[in-house]
Amino acid sequence: MLDIVEIGSIISDFVRVGYNAAVKDYDPPQDKLRQSEVKKWLKFRKIEFKTFQELEKQGLIHARKGAAANSPLFYSKAEIQKAFATMRLNRLMTTNELNDYERRKDDK
């Protein structure tokens, strides 16, 4: 059975997904994250880079190249957030417990 903290965590994850989807729709350049900025952004969001790499390997997160010849690879923040939220919900449904293993623990 889910407790209120777990339900709040799921809602919070999907609120972020909705917010990032709106940003992507209304201001597409703000959704783009250069490959060189990914680790910093994940650290800010307290998400493990290893988990990001695993989700990318599974095809849930994709790098894209811009239209210009020398464009860097970039990722969609909305796609990354959706992949993490979906993974956490899937984990909850299969194990019946919410595990923050994919989130980076703060140094204390």
Secondary structure, 3 states (H helix, E strand, C coil): CCCHHHHHHHHHHHHHHHHHHHHHHHCHHHHEEEHHHHHHHHHHCCECHHHHHHHHHCCCCCCEECCCCCCCEEEEHHHHHHHHHHHHHHHHHHHCCCCCCCECCCCC
